[in-house]
């Protein structure tokens, strides 16, 4: 174990400054402080993009919480309908045992109504579960969008440091950021497609639920 720790320590020590800065994930403010006022103004667009990406991530998380609550409510409704069905079936058995024709007729009707209520309740849960899955995919998409925005922001910062000849710009490796951007953009596109699939499936289940609920 000591040998492994020592090797890791030597690895970190021998890494170039550019890689160390890259692993931290952001151009430092102490370096940006050497930029001119004009240079800082030039960074507004990419800085604001990060702000918007953060807000959109917060919105996606809010949507996820709403979807979770909707799923929990649907599960409670399903449980209530299942309990109603069990009660109706118990009454049906009791009516049979008592050989009460009028009571038995009413009990049969209650069982059928309860069965009709259970089906849409089960479909509602399936829809809400898939909608919750879609919301989780949306959160991942938003997280990756934020990472894309942050990487573009840092690349713009590096470019400005280089343009104004700030000496500490040399500790940042732009190719590293370019490689990261390419990877994250690919992951972001996959997340977009995943969210689309989940949302499409959720819409199909919603249509099934609404059809069943209309026949209830």
Secondary structure by P-SEA (a helix, b strand, c coil): caaaaaaaaaaaaaccaaaaaaaaccccccccccccaaaaaaaaaaaaaaaaaaaaaaaaaaaaaaaaaaaaaaaaaaaaaaaaaaaaaaaaaaaaaaccaaaaaaaaaaaaaaaaaaaaaaaaaaaaaaaaaaaaaaaaaaaaaaaaaaaaaaaaaaaaaaaacccccccccaaaaaaaaaaaaaaaaaaaaaaaaaaaaaaaaaaaaaaaaaac
